[in-house]
Amino acid sequence: MLRHIVSWKLNGETRAERDEQAERVRAVIEPLRDSIAEVRALSLHRNELHDGANFDLTLIADFDDAAGLAAYAVHPEHQPAVALLKELAAGRVATDFTV
């Protein structure tokens, strides 16, 4: 099982703006759990502590292997999420590892 973790620093200027951005991202990411066959598990988490210092939003997704992650990355249903995050993210970090 390959775990894919991505965190984004959103570009909203206030906590309220970043909360609204996080909900927009949630609306396009969470349905992918059920619509992309390669996704084994997917959860999205809003940062709760140290607002402004920490990254704002984290995705944790599991795939059978790197090929599953690669299929997810280019899947047509994933592309609206990619486009939205390019618009809203001021920063991105990711890590992938076997569990």
URHU-V897356 format. One line per field, one symbol per residue. ss: DSSP state (~ for helix, > for strand, _ for the rest). phi: phi as a letter, one per 30 degrees, with the letter a starting at -180 (. if undefined). Layout:
ss->???
phi->???
This chain:
ss->_>>>>>>>>>____~~~~~~~~~~~~~~~__~~~~_____>>>>>>__________>>>>>>>__~~~~~~~~~____~~~~~~~~~~>>>>>>>>>>_
phi->.cccbbbbcdcddbeddddddddddedcdeddeccceddcaabbbcecbhejcddcbbcbbcbdadddddddecdedddddedddddcccabbbbbadc
